[in-house]
Amino acid sequence: MNRREFLSSAAGGAAARPSRPNVLFISVDDMNDWAGCLRGYPGVHTPHIDRLARRGVLFANAHCASPLCNPSRTALYTGLSPATSGIYNNDQFWRPALPGVVTLPHYFKNNGYRVAGAGKVLHHTSGFNPPDQWHEFKLQVFDDPWYRRAEWYPWNQKISAPAGHPFNGLNDFPGEFDWGVLPKSEGEYGDQRAVDFGIDFLNRRQTDPFFLAIGLWHPHIPMFAPQHYFDLYPESQVKLPENPAGDLDDVPAIGRQLAAARRAEGDRILREGKWKEAVRAYLASISFADAMIGRLLAALDRSPHSKNTVIAFFSDNGWHLGEKSHWHKSTLWQRSTHVPLIVSAPGMRAAGRARPQPVSLLDLYPTMVELCGLPSKTDLDGESLAPLLKDPRAPRRPAVCTFLPNNHAVRTERWRYIRYRDGGEELYDCAADPNEYRNLASDPRHAGLKRELAAFMPKTCAPPKPVRNDYDFDFEHYTYKLKVQR
């Protein structure tokens, strides 16, 4: 089946609709595999995500390119891995560091698409989302404007913290790490404003094919959601993640160092008896995000675009809630790298059948280009998912995840191999040991396997690019001037 046949078969032939489909690109933030279709948490309420998985293809073994917001999103939207780009952390602007790179939305814009977006699509602070990529864009509306720094969020009106803050009752806790119910209606939450933008866009008559990106903040901290989403999870029924004693005993030094980052926050949550409360807030935030996704999908289905739109849904990275004595992300273990990824496309085969092959979020750029019939790009690090949409048994290379220079994880259907910059290693049989409790790297029987997996790691890593403090950034004109280096 050629590309045109693939795109047209579901509607009975190319004459049945325009040859170039639209794209609805939906992302959430810091969501691990706690979705019903991924079975990461028993009893999680994600009916709309689960319905999308039945409608499309769930890539059940999908992984981010880097387990942190900016490097993950930069990799996805530029198509370049951190090892190629040198973007490893949250404080590195990609635009001045990668002159000439054309992002995914910009590529669609250059090829005749109407390109629009709202919310957290690229990284959320100023300087990471140049407006020339879009025909129209609605910036992130924050649920905690009292926390936001004026120089990072110049479009944001900072206010005094409301009564009852912090809502989790942990005074002198990091300002963004809060959870609870805000004293406002569901429709006033920031992510709802992004969804409203998307619904309005879908309701409009479109003369050109479109690329619409809607980025939801949830379930990223602060984990605020309306009360009825918390009510889905009575605290007495919340199941805590497993964290057996001694789990880190066989982990190399750098792995333990990454796990120790911001551990004081998790220690205090445990010390003050807030673990179930925090897990409950995470679950509530996931279900709130799911409901917003449902609103978007319903609007698409009511629109004239419903039969000719590719849908992609994904999270930028995973999230620990105490597993391996860690909170947040920024590790190379399954909990940080494994993400939900669903693609629904006109003409795909075996909808509703999950694909177990390893895939990367880097694969989304070439996938969207191929599905929409745009000129192919040969300068991308990912590999199109279109073959897997057509053939559930199509072979795939392993997925590779990088966090900071020269720390890599390779994931196959069965194995995860991690090698750190100092040579420290971890190897897990994820079929027999899905929680990655037993590090097999020192077992001589796996020496050959480690060599095979290491061959997929980047041979070199680009030096880290300058950080934001190295630039004078002008938000009004969106220009960057590199300061004189002393």
C-alpha positions as CSV (number, residue, x, y, z in Angstrom):
1,M,0.0,0.0,0.0
2,N,1.5,3.3,-1.0
3,R,1.2,6.6,0.9
4,R,-1.9,7.9,-1.0
5,E,-3.7,4.5,-0.6
6,F,-2.8,4.5,3.1
7,L,-4.2,8.0,3.7
8,S,-7.4,7.4,1.6
9,S,-8.4,3.8,2.2
10,A,-10.6,4.5,5.3
11,A,-12.8,6.9,3.4
12,G,-13.0,4.8,0.3
13,G,-10.5,6.5,-2.0
14,A,-8.5,9.7,-2.5
15,A,-11.4,11.4,-4.2
16,A,-13.5,11.1,-1.0
17,R,-11.6,14.0,0.8
18,P,-8.6,16.3,0.4
19,S,-5.3,14.4,0.1
20,R,-3.7,16.3,3.0
21,P,-5.3,15.5,6.4
22,N,-5.4,17.9,9.3
23,V,-3.5,17.3,12.6
24,L,-4.8,17.6,16.1
25,F,-1.7,17.4,18.4
26,I,-2.6,16.9,22.1
27,S,-0.1,16.8,24.9
28,V,-0.1,16.5,28.6
29,D,2.7,17.1,31.0
30,D,4.5,14.7,33.4
31,M,1.9,11.9,32.9
32,N,3.4,8.4,33.4
33,D,1.6,5.2,32.4
34,W,-1.3,5.8,34.8
35,A,-3.9,5.5,32.1
36,G,-6.5,2.7,31.9
37,C,-5.3,1.6,28.5
38,L,-1.7,1.2,29.9
39,R,-2.7,-0.4,33.1
40,G,-0.2,1.5,35.1
41,Y,-2.5,2.2,38.0
42,P,-5.6,0.0,38.7
43,G,-8.8,1.9,38.8
44,V,-7.6,5.2,37.2
45,H,-10.4,7.1,35.4
46,T,-9.3,8.0,31.9
47,P,-12.3,7.1,29.7
48,H,-11.5,9.5,26.9
49,I,-7.9,8.5,26.6
50,D,-8.9,4.9,26.7
51,R,-11.5,5.5,24.0
52,L,-8.9,7.2,21.8
53,A,-6.7,4.1,22.3
54,R,-9.5,2.0,20.9
55,R,-10.0,4.4,18.1
56,G,-6.4,4.6,17.2
57,V,-3.1,2.8,17.9
58,L,-1.7,2.8,21.4
59,F,2.1,2.6,21.4
60,A,2.4,0.8,24.7
61,N,6.2,0.9,24.8
62,A,6.7,4.7,24.0
63,H,9.5,6.7,25.6
64,C,10.6,10.3,25.7
65,A,13.8,11.5,24.2
66,S,14.8,13.0,27.6
67,P,13.0,12.8,30.9
68,L,12.6,16.6,31.5
69,C,10.3,19.2,30.0
70,N,12.5,21.4,27.8
71,P,14.8,18.8,26.4
72,S,11.9,16.4,25.7
73,R,9.8,19.0,24.0
74,T,12.8,20.5,22.1
75,A,13.6,17.0,20.8
76,L,10.1,16.3,19.8
77,Y,9.5,19.6,18.0
78,T,12.9,19.9,16.3
79,G,13.2,16.2,15.6
80,L,16.7,16.2,17.1
81,S,17.8,14.2,20.1
82,P,19.6,15.9,22.9
83,A,22.8,14.3,21.9
84,T,22.5,16.0,18.5
85,S,21.2,19.4,19.7
86,G,23.1,19.9,22.9
87,I,19.8,20.8,24.7
88,Y,19.9,18.8,27.9
89,N,18.2,21.0,30.5
90,N,15.3,23.4,31.1
91,D,17.4,26.6,31.0
92,Q,18.7,26.3,27.4
93,F,17.0,28.3,24.6
94,W,16.8,26.2,21.5
95,R,16.2,29.0,18.9
96,P,19.5,30.9,19.2
97,A,21.4,27.6,19.8
98,L,20.0,25.9,16.7
99,P,19.8,28.6,14.0
100,G,18.0,27.3,10.9
101,V,16.3,24.4,12.6
102,V,12.6,24.2,11.5
103,T,10.2,22.9,14.1
104,L,7.3,20.6,13.4
105,P,4.7,23.4,13.4
106,H,6.9,25.7,11.4
107,Y,7.4,22.9,8.8
108,F,3.7,22.5,8.5
109,K,3.3,26.3,8.2
110,N,5.9,26.4,5.5
111,N,4.0,23.8,3.6
112,G,0.6,25.4,3.4
113,Y,-1.0,24.5,6.7
114,R,-2.9,26.8,9.0
115,V,-0.9,26.4,12.2
116,A,-2.3,27.2,15.6
117,G,-1.7,26.3,19.2
118,A,-2.4,27.0,22.9
119,G,-1.1,26.2,26.3
120,K,2.2,24.4,27.1
121,V,3.4,23.1,23.8
122,L,7.1,23.9,23.8
123,H,8.6,24.8,27.2
124,H,6.5,27.2,29.1
125,T,8.8,30.1,30.0
126,S,9.5,33.0,27.7
127,G,11.9,32.5,24.9
128,F,11.0,28.9,24.1
129,N,8.0,29.4,21.8
130,P,8.9,31.9,19.0
131,P,5.7,33.3,17.5
132,D,6.9,33.0,13.9
133,Q,6.1,29.2,14.1
134,W,2.4,29.9,14.3
135,H,-0.4,31.8,12.6
136,E,-2.0,32.1,16.0
137,F,-1.1,31.0,19.5
138,K,-2.6,31.4,23.0
139,L,0.0,31.5,25.7
140,Q,-0.3,29.3,28.8
141,V,-2.8,30.6,31.4
142,F,-1.4,29.6,34.8
143,D,-3.5,28.3,37.8
144,D,-0.8,29.7,40.2
145,P,0.0,33.2,38.9
146,W,1.2,34.2,42.4
147,Y,4.1,31.9,41.9
148,R,5.3,32.9,38.5
149,R,8.4,35.0,38.0
150,A,7.7,38.2,36.0
151,E,10.9,38.0,33.9
152,W,10.0,34.4,32.9
153,Y,6.3,35.0,32.3
154,P,6.0,38.6,31.0
155,W,2.4,37.9,29.7
156,N,1.4,36.7,33.2
157,Q,-0.3,39.0,35.7
158,K,1.1,38.1,39.0
159,I,-1.2,38.3,42.0
160,S,-1.0,37.8,45.7
161,A,-1.4,34.2,46.9
162,P,-5.0,33.4,47.7
163,A,-6.4,32.5,51.1
164,G,-5.7,28.9,52.0
165,H,-2.4,28.7,50.1
166,P,-0.6,26.4,50.2
167,F,-3.6,24.1,49.6
168,N,-1.6,21.0,50.6
169,G,-1.0,22.5,54.1
170,L,2.8,22.2,53.7
171,N,4.1,25.7,54.6
172,D,7.6,26.6,53.3
173,F,7.3,23.8,50.7
174,P,8.6,24.6,47.2
175,G,6.0,27.1,45.8
176,E,5.1,25.1,42.7
177,F,4.8,21.8,44.5
178,D,1.2,22.2,45.7
179,W,-2.0,20.4,45.3
180,G,-5.7,20.8,46.0
181,V,-8.9,22.5,44.8
182,L,-8.8,26.1,43.7
183,P,-11.7,28.5,44.7
184,K,-13.0,28.9,41.1
185,S,-15.1,27.1,38.6
186,E,-13.9,24.3,36.4
187,G,-14.1,26.5,33.3
188,E,-11.7,29.0,34.8
189,Y,-8.7,26.6,35.1
190,G,-5.9,27.6,32.7
191,D,-5.9,24.3,30.7
192,Q,-9.6,24.8,30.1
193,R,-8.8,28.1,28.4
194,A,-6.4,26.3,26.0
195,V,-9.1,23.7,25.3
196,D,-11.6,26.5,24.7
197,F,-9.2,27.9,22.1
198,G,-8.9,24.6,20.4
199,I,-12.7,24.1,20.4
200,D,-13.2,27.5,18.9
201,F,-10.6,26.8,16.2
202,L,-12.3,23.4,15.3
203,N,-15.6,25.2,15.1
204,R,-14.3,27.6,12.5
205,R,-14.5,27.1,8.8
206,Q,-11.0,26.2,7.6
207,T,-10.0,26.8,4.0
208,D,-6.5,25.2,4.4
209,P,-5.5,22.0,6.1
210,F,-4.5,22.7,9.7
211,F,-2.1,21.7,12.4
212,L,-3.6,22.4,15.8
213,A,-1.4,21.8,19.0
214,I,-3.1,21.9,22.4
215,G,-0.7,21.5,25.3
216,L,-2.2,20.7,28.7
217,W,-0.3,21.5,31.9
218,H,-1.9,18.7,34.0
219,P,-0.9,16.6,35.7
220,H,2.3,18.7,36.2
221,I,2.7,20.3,39.6
222,P,0.9,22.3,41.1
223,M,-1.7,19.5,41.0
224,F,-4.9,21.6,41.1
225,A,-8.2,20.1,40.0
226,P,-11.9,20.6,40.7
227,Q,-13.3,18.6,43.7
228,H,-15.2,16.0,41.8
229,Y,-12.0,14.7,40.2
230,F,-10.6,14.2,43.7
231,D,-13.9,12.5,44.6
232,L,-13.1,9.8,42.1
233,Y,-10.3,8.6,44.4
234,P,-11.3,8.3,48.1
235,E,-8.1,8.6,50.0
236,S,-8.7,5.3,51.8
237,Q,-8.7,3.6,48.5
238,V,-5.5,5.2,47.0
239,K,-2.8,2.7,46.3
240,L,0.7,3.8,47.0
241,P,3.6,3.1,44.7
242,E,6.0,0.3,45.7
243,N,9.4,1.3,47.0
244,P,11.1,-1.7,48.6
245,A,13.9,-1.1,51.0
246,G,17.3,-1.5,49.4
247,D,16.1,-0.9,45.9
248,L,18.9,1.4,45.1
249,D,21.7,-0.8,46.5
250,D,22.7,-2.2,43.1
251,V,22.4,1.1,41.3
252,P,25.6,3.0,40.2
253,A,26.6,6.2,41.8
254,I,25.1,8.6,39.1
255,G,21.8,6.7,39.1
256,R,21.6,7.2,42.9
257,Q,22.6,10.8,42.5
258,L,19.7,11.4,40.0
259,A,17.3,9.6,42.3
260,A,18.4,11.9,45.2
261,A,17.5,15.1,43.4
262,R,14.9,17.0,45.3
263,R,14.5,14.1,47.7
264,A,13.9,16.4,50.6
265,E,10.4,17.2,49.1
266,G,9.5,13.5,49.0
267,D,10.9,12.9,52.5
268,R,8.8,15.7,53.9
269,I,5.7,14.4,52.1
270,L,6.3,11.0,53.8
271,R,7.2,12.5,57.1
272,E,4.0,14.5,57.3
273,G,1.8,11.7,56.2
274,K,0.9,13.3,52.8
275,W,1.9,10.5,50.5
276,K,-1.6,9.2,49.8
277,E,-2.8,12.8,49.5
278,A,-0.2,13.6,46.9
279,V,-0.9,10.5,44.9
280,R,-4.6,11.2,45.0
281,A,-3.9,14.7,43.6
282,Y,-1.9,13.3,40.8
283,L,-4.7,10.9,39.9
284,A,-7.3,13.7,40.1
285,S,-5.1,15.8,37.8
286,I,-4.9,12.9,35.3
287,S,-8.7,12.5,35.3
288,F,-9.1,16.3,34.9
289,A,-6.8,16.2,31.9
290,D,-8.7,13.3,30.5
291,A,-11.9,15.2,30.7
292,M,-10.4,18.2,28.9
293,I,-9.1,15.8,26.2
294,G,-12.7,14.5,25.9
295,R,-14.0,18.0,25.3
296,L,-11.5,18.4,22.4
297,L,-12.3,15.1,20.8
298,A,-16.0,15.7,21.1
299,A,-15.5,19.1,19.3
300,L,-13.5,17.4,16.6
301,D,-16.2,14.7,16.1
302,R,-18.9,17.4,15.8
303,S,-16.8,19.3,13.3
304,P,-16.5,18.8,9.5
305,H,-12.9,17.8,10.1
306,S,-13.6,14.5,12.0
307,K,-13.0,12.1,9.1
308,N,-9.8,13.8,7.8
309,T,-7.8,14.5,10.9
310,V,-4.7,12.8,12.3
311,I,-4.8,12.8,16.1
312,A,-1.7,12.4,18.2
313,F,-1.8,12.3,22.0
314,F,1.3,12.0,24.2
315,S,3.0,13.1,27.4
316,D,6.4,14.8,27.4
317,N,7.9,12.5,30.1
318,G,6.9,10.4,33.0
319,W,6.8,11.1,36.8
320,H,7.9,9.4,40.0
321,L,5.7,9.4,43.0
322,G,8.1,7.8,45.5
323,E,9.3,4.8,43.4
324,K,13.1,4.3,43.9
325,S,12.9,6.9,46.6
326,H,12.4,9.6,44.0
327,W,9.8,12.3,43.2
328,H,9.6,14.3,40.0
329,K,11.3,13.0,36.7
330,S,14.9,13.3,35.5
331,T,15.9,9.6,35.8
332,L,16.5,7.1,33.1
333,W,14.2,4.5,34.6
334,Q,10.9,3.3,33.2
335,R,8.9,5.6,35.5
336,S,10.5,8.7,34.0
337,T,10.8,7.7,30.4
338,H,7.7,5.7,29.7
339,V,4.8,7.8,28.3
340,P,1.4,7.4,26.8
341,L,1.4,7.8,23.0
342,I,-1.6,7.3,20.8
343,V,-2.0,8.0,17.1
344,S,-5.2,7.8,15.2
345,A,-5.0,8.3,11.4
346,P,-7.3,7.9,8.5
347,G,-6.7,4.5,6.9
348,M,-4.6,2.8,9.6
349,R,-4.8,-0.9,10.2
350,A,-5.8,-2.8,13.3
351,A,-7.2,0.1,15.3
352,G,-7.4,-0.6,19.0
353,R,-4.6,-3.1,18.9
354,A,-1.7,-2.0,21.0
355,R,1.9,-2.0,19.6
356,P,4.5,-3.5,22.0
357,Q,7.5,-2.3,19.9
358,P,9.7,0.4,21.4
359,V,9.1,3.9,20.0
360,S,10.3,7.4,20.8
361,L,8.6,10.8,20.9
362,L,11.3,11.7,18.4
363,D,9.3,9.6,15.9
364,L,6.3,12.0,15.9
365,Y,7.9,14.6,13.6
366,P,8.6,12.2,10.7
367,T,5.3,10.4,11.4
368,M,3.2,13.6,10.9
369,V,5.3,14.6,7.9
370,E,4.6,11.2,6.2
371,L,1.0,10.9,7.2
372,C,0.2,14.3,5.8
373,G,2.2,13.9,2.6
374,L,4.7,16.7,3.2
375,P,8.1,16.7,1.6
376,S,10.2,14.2,3.5
377,K,13.0,15.5,5.8
378,T,16.2,13.6,6.1
379,D,17.7,15.6,9.0
380,L,15.6,14.1,11.7
381,D,16.7,11.6,14.4
382,G,13.3,9.8,14.7
383,E,11.7,7.2,12.5
384,S,8.2,7.4,11.2
385,L,5.5,5.3,13.0
386,A,3.5,4.9,9.7
387,P,4.8,1.4,9.1
388,L,3.5,0.4,12.6
389,L,0.1,2.0,11.8
390,K,-0.2,-0.2,8.7
391,D,1.4,-3.4,10.1
392,P,1.2,-4.2,13.9
393,R,4.2,-6.5,13.4
394,A,6.5,-4.1,11.7
395,P,10.0,-4.2,13.2
396,R,11.5,-1.3,15.1
397,R,14.9,-0.3,16.4
398,P,15.2,0.3,20.2
399,A,14.1,3.6,21.7
400,V,17.0,5.7,23.2
401,C,16.6,8.3,26.0
402,T,19.3,10.7,27.1
403,F,19.5,12.8,30.3
404,L,22.4,15.2,30.5
405,P,25.4,14.5,28.4
406,N,26.6,10.9,28.0
407,N,23.9,9.3,30.1
408,H,21.7,7.1,28.0
409,A,19.0,4.4,28.3
410,V,18.1,1.9,25.5
411,R,14.7,0.2,25.6
412,T,13.7,-2.8,23.6
413,E,10.5,-4.8,24.0
414,R,12.1,-6.8,26.8
415,W,15.2,-5.0,28.0
416,R,16.4,-1.6,29.4
417,Y,20.1,-0.9,29.4
418,I,21.4,2.3,31.0
419,R,25.0,3.5,30.8
420,Y,26.2,6.6,32.6
421,R,29.0,9.0,31.6
422,D,31.4,7.3,34.1
423,G,30.7,3.9,32.7
424,G,28.2,2.8,35.4
425,E,25.6,0.4,34.1
426,E,22.1,-0.9,34.7
427,L,20.4,-3.7,32.9
428,Y,16.8,-4.8,33.5
429,D,14.7,-7.6,32.1
430,C,11.5,-5.6,32.0
431,A,9.3,-8.6,31.1
432,A,10.3,-10.5,34.3
433,D,11.1,-7.4,36.4
434,P,8.8,-4.5,35.3
435,N,9.6,-2.4,38.3
436,E,13.3,-2.6,37.6
437,Y,14.4,-3.9,41.0
438,R,17.2,-6.2,39.9
439,N,20.2,-4.8,38.1
440,L,21.7,-7.5,35.9
441,A,24.5,-5.5,34.4
442,S,27.2,-7.3,36.3
443,D,26.1,-10.7,35.2
444,P,28.7,-11.9,32.7
445,R,26.0,-13.9,30.8
446,H,24.6,-10.6,29.5
447,A,27.9,-9.1,28.2
448,G,26.9,-9.7,24.6
449,L,23.5,-8.3,25.1
450,K,25.0,-5.1,26.6
451,R,27.2,-4.7,23.6
452,E,24.3,-5.1,21.2
453,L,22.2,-2.5,23.1
454,A,25.1,-0.1,23.5
455,A,25.5,0.1,19.7
456,F,22.2,2.1,19.6
457,M,23.6,4.8,22.0
458,P,24.9,8.0,20.5
459,K,28.6,7.7,19.7
460,T,29.1,11.3,20.7
461,C,27.1,14.0,22.5
462,A,27.0,17.6,21.4
463,P,28.4,20.0,24.0
464,P,25.7,21.7,26.1
465,K,24.4,24.9,24.5
466,P,24.5,28.2,26.4
467,V,21.9,28.7,29.2
468,R,19.3,31.5,29.3
469,N,21.4,33.7,31.6
470,D,24.0,33.8,28.8
471,Y,21.5,35.8,26.7
472,D,19.8,39.2,26.8
473,F,16.3,38.1,25.7
474,D,13.7,40.6,24.4
475,F,10.3,39.2,24.8
476,E,8.5,41.9,22.8
477,H,10.6,41.4,19.7
478,Y,11.6,37.8,20.5
479,T,15.3,38.4,20.0
480,Y,18.3,36.9,21.7
481,K,21.7,38.6,22.2
482,L,24.5,36.5,23.5
483,K,26.3,38.3,26.3
484,V,30.0,38.8,26.1
485,Q,31.6,35.7,27.6
486,R,34.2,36.5,30.2
